[in-house]
Every structure is written in structure tokens, then in C-alpha cells.
Amino acid sequence: MSSPHDNAERFFAQLRALTTVRSPRLDESARDALFDHVTRMIYSADVLDDPRARALIAEEFRAVELDWDSVMTRTLKRLQDQIERTAIARVDGVDLGARRPVIGHLHTGQLNATSMRVPGDAGGYLVLFEDQMTLFASLISDAVGSVIPSGRMDAGGLFTYRLDRSELADRALADTSMIANFMSIIATYAAEGRFNSIKATALTSNVGLMLQLSLMTFVIAHEYAHVIHGHLDAPATPKGVLHGTDAETLAYSWRQEIQADHTGMILAVHAGIEHAKRDIASSFLGICLFFDVLDLMDRAVSLLETGDEEARKLGSHPPPHVRKELLRGQMSRTFGTARGVPERVAIALESANVQSALINAMWEPTRGFLLDLRSQGVRPARMWRTVPKNG
């Protein structure tokens, strides 16, 4: 008899067969960089420091077509394992069993990821990443990470980052190529909805890799939280899209999103500490980057669509800045009581503020660039579905 997980696997395979997934083309110069990138994402540092192990990894990848699709399939499985081990250890009463979702990526038309129950009585759950979101997360993480100096290892063996506002501002303003890269990523995703190639320069930042993995760990943890809390077990509005829902239904959906954010943050921070050698600040930077870039894409698509960055938003989730501020308060209450932790939480909160200020500074010239594109007739990609902002 098939298990719910098996049913979810089959349903996902059917969705893949119905969806054209065109993995981005690789520049010839990007292949070596992508190999290095994927090995750092999948394997631990001690493995990569072993020449024999690295040679075996290289031999393995020679036998497959190395593209972004295969990179993300492997990476999502690794992050899923980390989140599951953390959930079982950290959340009371969690026994995933038949509730263990299948995680994959395909063209969903969503900005990030969505979770769903398999239709019918077969059971099973899916967590689906938009196939371009994973690449967008990598590119934008690298664009922001290129401005951030490398972190350091603390006394507990975890990587940590303490960001300095003036230092980052000076670095960003001193190199116009950083701003240009940031502008190009936002404009391309807003106007085209996809990336057609990967450049080697987008795959080389260790800080960017940390941000990307922290961001994606949180996204997976958030979707797992929906499964853990039973949000998918009752009839509900499809996540991410409004279909004439009333205020009561929308408020209920918002409560679910906020609950999933809180549980997802707990899982993501502990997974980072226990499985990826990231401290609280490193994990929280990736979480806040996720909400900052959601807000940026809201603004970018709205600008191209209406000329007003405040007029429209993508989907029906609570505003990204509201979700981020709620998590800031929950961060202090959740992690700020253990011995020695309050100082780490303070560093995490301040560093996230500095990162957000950096992103806002990079957004200013991007706004003008997008308005110029709109004046030339450029409009958002058809995949983006927007709704009016309230107030």
C-alpha cells in the first residue's frame, strides 16, 4: 500500500511533467565556479579540505549534467534533512511520519515557495519552490554579501557577523559595479520573471552563500511549520493569491503565516547552529534578507506596473516589513534568556538593521532605473500576480 509520502512523490512527478522547467544556461566560465559553489553547499568544510574527498566529488559531478536544476535538487534535500532533524529534536510532539512533505521546485508563479496538501484522499504534502526563486535567492544574496566583510569564527566554533553601518555604506558607494549588479538582478526578475544565464561572478561570495543558505533554510522551515501546525489540513484559501476572500478569512490566513514565521525562525536558527556552524546573527541576517527582498520585489513590480511603488503587492501574505518586525520582537523573547545569548541576540538585531539600511541605500538608484524602464514601455513579467495594497 502506498504511503502518503509516496503519493506526494507521484503527484510532484506529474506536476513536473506538466511544467516546462528550463534550467538556466551556464556560461563556460561559470561551470568551475558552479562546481565549487555546489560542493560548498552540499558538503562540510572538513570534507572539502581533504584532497582525496574533493577529487571523488569532482569525479561524481563529471558524470552528471551540472546545471542549476541539479544544484538546487541536491541542496533542497540537504536543507530538508537539517530542518527535519531540528524539528524532531526541538518541537514537542513532532512525529513527521506520514506528514513528511516532498520538497521540490518547478514553475509555480509564486514569488518564493508554497506548501500544499496532495488533492484527494491519498494524503501527502508538497513544499514547492518557484524554480527561479532559488536562483534569485543566490544572485541577490551574492549582491548583498559582496558588500559585507567576511565573518569570523567565535569561541563556540560558529561563524558570526557583526555589521558596521558606516563601513558598509562606504563599501557600497565606493564600487558602482555592486549597485549596478543589484539593479540588474531586481530589474531582470521584475521584468522577465526569470534568469537565462548564470555568470561565474555570481557564485563566488562566501558571505553570499551564507546568506542564501540561511534564507532558504528559513523558507523551508516556514513551510514545514505549516505542515507541523496542521494549516494545510482544513479547507483554506490557496496561499499567496487572493480570490475574493473576506476579511475574516484573510485575517485567519495572516495568523497562520505569522505562526509559521515564528516556528520557522526557531527551526532555522537551531538548524544553522547545530548543522551549519552559523550563529544566531548569521541565521537572522538570512531571515531578514528574505523579507527585505520580498518587499523589494513588491516595490519593483508595482513600479513597473503602475509607476507607484506603494500601489500594488504580490500575493495576500502579511506585508514583509510587518512580518520582519514581529520576528524581531519574537527573537528577543525566544532566544534572549539563555546565559550568554542576549548579547548575541542584540548583535543579530543590530546587524539586521544595518543590512536593511544597506539594501534601502541600494534600492534608491534602483527605483530610478525601474522608472526609466517603465518610461520605455517595460512592464512586469506576466507571471507576477498583484493585488492593491491596503492603506
Secondary structure, DSSP 8 states (H G I E B T S, - for coil): ---HHHHHHHHHHHHHHHS-----EE-TTHHHHHHHHHHHHHS-HHHHT-HHHHHHHHHHHHTS--SHHHHHHHHHHHHHHHHHHHHHHHSTT---GGG--EEEEE--SSSSEEEEE-SSSS--EEEEEETTHHHHHHHHHHHHHTTS---EE-TTS-EE----HHHHHHHHHH-HHHHHHHHHHHHHHHHHSS--EE-GGGG--HHHHHHHHHHHHHHHHHHHHHHHTTTTSS----TT--SS--HHHHHHHHHHHHHHHHHHHHHHHHHHHHHH-B-HHHHHHHHHHHHHHHHHHHHHHHHHHHS-TTSEEESSS--HHHHHHHHHHHHHHHHSSSTTHHHHHHHHHHHHHHHHHHHHHHHHHHHHHHHHHHHTT----TT--EEE---
